[in-house]
Amino acid sequence: MQSDLIIINDFCDRCHVDPSFIMELEEDGL
């Protein structure tokens, strides 16, 4: 799971996506 957080952080940095938006997607079961 640690690597997933790193990937998400890198994704947010590159795409300027709000981390809370990512969390909402994960809660939806993406």
C-alpha positions as CSV (number, residue, x, y, z in Angstrom):
1,M,0.0,0.0,0.0
2,Q,2.9,2.3,0.7
3,S,3.9,2.2,-3.0
4,D,0.3,3.1,-4.0
5,L,0.5,6.2,-1.9
6,I,3.7,7.2,-3.6
7,I,2.2,6.6,-7.0
8,I,-0.9,8.7,-6.1
9,N,1.3,11.5,-4.8
10,D,3.3,11.4,-8.0
11,F,0.2,11.4,-10.1
12,C,-1.2,14.4,-8.2
13,D,2.0,16.3,-8.6
14,R,2.1,15.7,-12.4
15,C,-1.6,16.1,-13.1
16,H,-2.4,18.7,-10.4
17,V,-5.3,16.5,-9.1
18,D,-6.7,17.2,-5.7
19,P,-5.7,14.3,-3.4
20,S,-9.2,14.2,-1.9
21,F,-10.6,13.6,-5.3
22,I,-8.3,10.5,-5.6
23,M,-9.6,9.3,-2.2
24,E,-13.2,9.7,-3.4
25,L,-12.4,7.5,-6.4
26,E,-10.9,4.9,-4.1
27,E,-13.9,4.9,-1.8
28,D,-16.1,4.3,-4.9
29,G,-14.0,1.1,-5.5
30,L,-12.0,2.3,-8.5
